[in-house]
Amino acid sequence: MADTWQDFSNMVLEIFLRLAAVGRPSLNWLTAYHVQVPNTRRRVSGMCIDWLRLEMCVLTSLRFTTGHTVTDRKTGNGEDPLSLSCNPPPSDSLLGSRALVTMPARLLSDLRGHLQRHGWRWLCPPQRAASSDVQPLPPRAQVVICGGGIMGASVAYHLAKLGWHDILLLEQGRLGAGSTRFCAGMVSTVKHISIETEMANYSNKLYQQLEQETGVPTGYTRTGSISLAQTQDRLISLKRMASRLRMKGIPCEIITPKKVGELHPLINIHDLVGAMHVPEDAVVSTADVTLAFVKSARESGAQVHEHTSVNHVLVEKGQVIGVDTDRGQVECDYFVNCAGQWAYELGQSNEEPVSIPLHACEHFYLLTRRLRTPLEDSAPIVVDPDGRIYIRSWQGGILSGGFEKNPKPIFTEGRNQLEIQNLQEDWDHFEPLLTALLRRMPSLEALEILRLVNCPESFTPDMRCVMGESPDLLRYFTLAGMNSQGCSLGGGAGKFLAEWMVYGYPQDNVWPMDIKRFGALQSSRTFLRHRVMEVMPLIYDLKVPRWDFQTGRQLRTSPLYDRLDAQGARWMEKHGFERAKYFVPPGKDLLALDQSKTFYKPDWFDIVGSEVKCCKEAVCVIDMSSFTKFEISSPGDQALDILQYLFSNDLDVPVGHIVHTGMLNERGGYENDCSIVRLNKRCFFMISPTDQQVHCWSWLRQHMPSDSDLVLEDVTWKYTALNLIGPRAMDVLSELSYAPMTPDHFPSMFCKEMSVGYANGIRVMSMTHTGEPGFTLYIPIEYALHVYNELISVGQKYGIRNAGYYALRSLRIEKFFAFWGQDLDAFTTPLECGREFRVKLDKGYEFIGRDALLRQREEGVFKRFTMFILEDHDTDLDLWPWWGEPIYRNGQHVGKTTSSAYSYTLGRHVCLGFIHSPQPITPDFINRGEYQIEIAGQRFQAKAKLYPFSSLFTQRRRKEDLELGY
Ligand SMILES: Cc1cc2nc3c(=O)[nH]c(=O)nc-3n(C[C@H](O)[C@H](O)[C@H](O)COP(=O)(O)OP(=O)(O)OC[C@H]3O[C@@H](n4cnc5c(N)ncnc54)[C@H](O)[C@@H]3O)c2cc1C
């Protein structure tokens, strides 16, 4: 007994020693508690004041006494006063002392846990402690969600809405006590990719009516937002954004600095060149939205258990079968990892780890006291990305935080930390943001700062959240790594994930967020730590076309990397792989010009132009080693059978033939677009886009019979791929192989193992990725340098040179080649992008997507991939298209572009994109329209084409022989 009492005393002492002399906060939420001391009649009672929904709790006027309980009536708030007794007293020096005690919620939680473990009994547990805490966990549930932050709560809410009621939500601390609790609550639709805007827009609409629906006040206030531009480039990026928002039907307007001043009384507008106003953006209390979600889910039957930690997920035969928690095991069919910054550790804790690449950084904002003339709650959110800050109204004062240039990652072995507490204040670190704030709102100089909030938030390698089903474990879903957008995206992301679980796929293309875009390679702690230090500032950095990440580079390289680098290669990265963009000729210092970072004509224009010219007139070599390569084989016909089932084209072709084909889903949409070579009767070589390595692998594995003799091998690392493009490619190769390479001897779309130079066993394929004539060589890596050297050496007399991906991109876009991940996705069918010729409906095999395509053939298509040639666009003076630009037909918005490039052949910009219509789209419909493409608010006339210009082709070949889109 004495021990437990001593423990308690020590605990109180610890709290006491953490006293922080904070000013008396306004009180808006109280929890009274009374604890019965075991085996005695003594009671301890207290009051926990949740301070403005931050995780700070305050015990007011704590007094230590000797031997008896003292009740202090100084709280003066009309509620039960605090009383806390401590016997024996912790130390003489503290006797009779009196202080305002700040107790972080985590300590309160520790205190409660500690007391419970020692047999203390809660007579009146804190208001937020779920009554289910004391109830045993159910032995099984259909789905277990780990994490009671906004994401876990949103998933539970949406699953329940979709009719799943056997849901168990487990939270290690209290609901919303992770990053959610500190959230600044801004719901902004201003996002960099369209699916994020879609999610945020949905969230905004949902939050608006959530209070009415659930009865839980959510603090939803429509404030609108103003994004400021201090530079012309920033204004261009806002104009591009405004076009995108309007496409989604979100009202928004580019406004003058004067108008900014009218919308917000405190903003200094003198350094502004313009701004974007989004009147429907809003603020909420994120913790309360979380509680509202939970309440609704509970009413639909979901069970919620706080103070319950998931230790790891139980797995059998690659599938989730349950969870192990600190309160026992629960069987389940589905598991959802919504563990916020803990998601990474939790993923790693399984016997078969799940890679969830995210890492937490400290994120700061300050709170001021109420202004003398209180700022209205409805004052717009202000985002000043050039100053790296955001500002919103808060309790008559302001809340302002930002994304600093030098973020502080925190290496959290998070499992042992139950609830996030306010981290150390770091005013030196916050100083640049504070300076930016005072510059933007000079009148705040005289203002009293209440406190600096510092809370971890998780960031991912590419600034997009991680969602979807694990590639390795069936029914293991994740929604985490919100990159400080969890409140804005929470509703929408939860909805998409719930749909994914219930229907088997999300209702829109979420590939940019799909967990399968990553592999284990992005999960190194060092990689993550370095990358998130770049990602956090990037949130407010100006993003010009073709920007690249600078950290985590040179992770995957071709054996030729050093050789190409020495020849002037400028690099970009895809799935960790370095790929040359273009080659700076000797003597030309591009870095000094620094015009690459522009919305206008970039400084590499002429360089890429000369690479394109060389591809068309002579021969170029492009290292394409990053492509994903698999081999599938079997002792019998199983390999052919499974591929015929998984792919829409006919793969029962003679040995040596190459087939371009789509890997479709049940809806007929592209899960992958690739080339398959029949190496022999029972072995196939599959070439896919670089970022398909995880997704395609997992799709194949999931559809392959588990008990067959099929062998699937990822051979990406085994081969260097060199693309030899141009009319002289055959001359170079025949000289090196002593074999005739003319189309008569080596027809297009054909593969032969040959010797090139001294190296034997090179897979030479008569296809390029550009629509130009040439070959691709798949070279075992140990021969790569030799073959490359030979090609360059023999190629000299044919004018050979290196080329990069920008040249390839220009060539493929002017040929109207679609690119998976950019133009094609799981919601686009071959019929919608004019690739019927790659679908063999009558090949004698059922294949996935066949029924959907048959239906679509009957009903017609309602969107159509189209090529647009810009007519009145001045390449030198006008803004360049990128992707995501609105397409107008006869003045009506009908779609958006998916990729664009300057065509050196046409001397014009070419955009590819989809036209949508409520009526089936026919070629006639396309041809009859007048088209415009809008670039940053300015519209340019465009000519629409459904087929590429035949004049672009230097050799007469069938379309299917030429097209390869990645
Ligand atoms: C200072 C700050 C300001 C922000 N402002 C904004 C904003 O204005 N707008 C916006 O959109 N976003 C904002 N964000 C981001 C937003 O708050 C987060 O993205 C969001 O709250 C993340 O929610 P979550 O559910 O993923 O994570 P969390 O809220 O951290 O929830 C994860 C939960 O999982 C629980 N958990 C972890 N492991 C286990 C386990 N093993 N067993 C059981 N439970 C477990 C944790 O206890 C935690 O409660 C801000 C973030 C910060 C830090």
The ligand as an SDF file (V2000), in Angstrom:
LIG
                    3D

 53 58  0  0  0  0  0  0  0  0999 V2000
    1.1970   21.6770  -35.5590 C   0  0  0  0  0  0  0  0  0  0  0  0
    0.3790   21.0600  -36.6440 C   0  0  0  0  0  0  0  0  0  0  0  0
   -0.5190   21.8210  -37.3630 C   0  0  0  0  0  0  0  0  0  0  0  0
   -1.2680   21.2360  -38.3740 C   0  0  0  0  0  0  0  0  0  0  0  0
   -2.1650   21.9810  -39.0770 N   0  0  0  0  0  0  0  0  0  0  0  0
   -2.8800   21.4310  -40.0670 C   0  0  0  0  0  0  0  0  0  0  0  0
   -3.8610   22.1670  -40.7770 C   0  0  0  0  0  0  0  0  0  0  0  0
   -4.0840   23.3360  -40.5000 O   0  0  0  0  0  0  0  0  0  0  0  0
   -4.5420   21.5590  -41.7750 N   0  0  0  0  0  0  0  0  0  0  0  0
   -4.3320   20.2640  -42.0970 C   0  0  0  0  0  0  0  0  0  0  0  0
   -4.9590   19.7700  -43.0340 O   0  0  0  0  0  0  0  0  0  0  0  0
   -3.4440   19.5230  -41.4250 N   0  0  0  0  0  0  0  0  0  0  0  0
   -2.7230   20.0740  -40.4140 C   0  0  0  0  0  0  0  0  0  0  0  0
   -1.8450   19.3280  -39.7020 N   0  0  0  0  0  0  0  0  0  0  0  0
   -1.7020   17.9250  -40.0430 C   0  0  0  0  0  0  0  0  0  0  0  0
   -2.7390   17.0680  -39.3420 C   0  0  0  0  0  0  0  0  0  0  0  0
   -2.9030   17.4670  -38.0330 O   0  0  0  0  0  0  0  0  0  0  0  0
   -2.2750   15.6380  -39.4080 C   0  0  0  0  0  0  0  0  0  0  0  0
   -1.9310   15.3100  -40.7380 O   0  0  0  0  0  0  0  0  0  0  0  0
   -3.3410   14.6810  -38.9660 C   0  0  0  0  0  0  0  0  0  0  0  0
   -3.8070   15.0470  -37.7080 O   0  0  0  0  0  0  0  0  0  0  0  0
   -2.7770   13.2750  -38.9350 C   0  0  0  0  0  0  0  0  0  0  0  0
   -3.7690   12.4420  -38.4780 O   0  0  0  0  0  0  0  0  0  0  0  0
   -3.4770   10.9160  -38.2460 P   0  0  0  0  0  0  0  0  0  0  0  0
   -4.7390   10.3050  -37.8060 O   0  0  0  0  0  0  0  0  0  0  0  0
   -2.7980   10.3580  -39.4420 O   0  0  0  0  0  0  0  0  0  0  0  0
   -2.3630   10.8820  -37.1100 O   0  0  0  0  0  0  0  0  0  0  0  0
   -2.5050   11.0690  -35.5460 P   0  0  0  0  0  0  0  0  0  0  0  0
   -3.4200   12.1710  -35.2100 O   0  0  0  0  0  0  0  0  0  0  0  0
   -1.1320   11.1650  -35.0030 O   0  0  0  0  0  0  0  0  0  0  0  0
   -3.1930    9.7580  -35.0990 O   0  0  0  0  0  0  0  0  0  0  0  0
   -2.5320    8.5270  -35.0700 C   0  0  0  0  0  0  0  0  0  0  0  0
   -3.0570    7.8090  -33.8490 C   0  0  0  0  0  0  0  0  0  0  0  0
   -2.6130    6.4790  -33.8480 O   0  0  0  0  0  0  0  0  0  0  0  0
   -2.3910    6.0900  -32.5050 C   0  0  0  0  0  0  0  0  0  0  0  0
   -1.4950    4.9440  -32.4990 N   0  0  0  0  0  0  0  0  0  0  0  0
   -0.2400    4.8960  -32.9760 C   0  0  0  0  0  0  0  0  0  0  0  0
    0.2840    3.6700  -32.8210 N   0  0  0  0  0  0  0  0  0  0  0  0
   -0.6550    2.9260  -32.2230 C   0  0  0  0  0  0  0  0  0  0  0  0
   -0.6990    1.5670  -31.7960 C   0  0  0  0  0  0  0  0  0  0  0  0
    0.3360    0.7620  -31.9900 N   0  0  0  0  0  0  0  0  0  0  0  0
   -1.8300    1.1190  -31.2250 N   0  0  0  0  0  0  0  0  0  0  0  0
   -2.9020    1.9430  -31.0480 C   0  0  0  0  0  0  0  0  0  0  0  0
   -2.8930    3.2390  -31.4290 N   0  0  0  0  0  0  0  0  0  0  0  0
   -1.8040    3.7250  -32.0170 C   0  0  0  0  0  0  0  0  0  0  0  0
   -1.7630    7.3340  -31.8990 C   0  0  0  0  0  0  0  0  0  0  0  0
   -1.8710    7.3440  -30.5120 O   0  0  0  0  0  0  0  0  0  0  0  0
   -2.5460    8.4380  -32.5630 C   0  0  0  0  0  0  0  0  0  0  0  0
   -3.6390    8.8690  -31.7910 O   0  0  0  0  0  0  0  0  0  0  0  0
   -1.1050   19.8810  -38.6750 C   0  0  0  0  0  0  0  0  0  0  0  0
   -0.2070   19.1080  -37.9510 C   0  0  0  0  0  0  0  0  0  0  0  0
    0.5300   19.6860  -36.9340 C   0  0  0  0  0  0  0  0  0  0  0  0
    1.4700   18.8520  -36.1650 C   0  0  0  0  0  0  0  0  0  0  0  0
  1  2  1  0
  2  3  1  0
  2 52  2  0
  3  4  2  0
  4  5  1  0
  4 50  1  0
  5  6  2  0
  6  7  1  0
  6 13  1  0
  7  8  2  0
  7  9  1  0
  9 10  1  0
 10 11  2  0
 10 12  1  0
 12 13  2  0
 13 14  1  0
 14 15  1  0
 14 50  1  0
 15 16  1  0
 16 17  1  0
 16 18  1  0
 18 19  1  0
 18 20  1  0
 20 21  1  0
 20 22  1  0
 22 23  1  0
 23 24  1  0
 24 25  2  0
 24 26  1  0
 24 27  1  0
 27 28  1  0
 28 29  2  0
 28 30  1  0
 28 31  1  0
 31 32  1  0
 32 33  1  0
 33 34  1  0
 33 48  1  0
 34 35  1  0
 35 36  1  0
 35 46  1  0
 36 37  1  0
 36 45  1  0
 37 38  2  0
 38 39  1  0
 39 40  1  0
 39 45  2  0
 40 41  1  0
 40 42  2  0
 42 43  1  0
 43 44  2  0
 44 45  1  0
 46 47  1  0
 46 48  1  0
 48 49  1  0
 50 51  2  0
 51 52  1  0
 52 53  1  0
M  END
$$$$
